[in-house]
Amino acid sequence: MNDLSLTILPETPKDAQAIERLHERTFGPGRFALSAYRLREHVDHLLELSFTARIGTLLVGSVRQLPVCIGDTSALMLGPLTVEPPFRNRGVGRALLERALGDAKAKGHRLVILVGDEPYYSRVGFKAVPKGRATMPGPVDYSRLLVAELVEGAFNDVSGAIQPDWSKAR
């Protein structure tokens, strides 16, 4: 952040309404049709691994992570990551990603998946999931399914359906 004083903090229950309004503004009502939302219907995101970005008291960004499984392997699904349009291209998204991935690794998580643009997310270690290695509910553009290994080799021999971590279901 060049000219802005940015604070990244763990999400709290009090942030939920402001984050939902941010998602409404940035993604619109079509967001509920996305495959990633099918997974979010059953399992809540992890507050301790989800973060907000603020400038002063103004919420300018958010990232969430929820527990999923890829086949039999535990993982996290990152998203949504969103930044208020006037604050994009100022490092807010990258700061949120670095905090989310760093804290996930520190807490012993090994894999993070997401659906997104590889050129953007590759800057923090995401790469395309090899074709046929993982499936998601509903329609998904598999060229946008990405994985980050928080531990080298953690994605070796992992394959299967991506589903909510049912042990954490509501």
Secondary structure, DSSP 8 states (H G I E B T S, - for coil): --SS-EEEEE--GGGHHHHHHHHHHHH-GGGGGSHHHHHHTTB---GGG-EEEEETTEEEEEEEEEEEEETTEEEEEEEEEEE-GGGTTTTHHHHHHHHHHHHHHHTT--EEEEES-HHHHGGGT-EE--TTSEE-SS---GGGEEEEESSTTTTTT--EEEEE-GGGB-
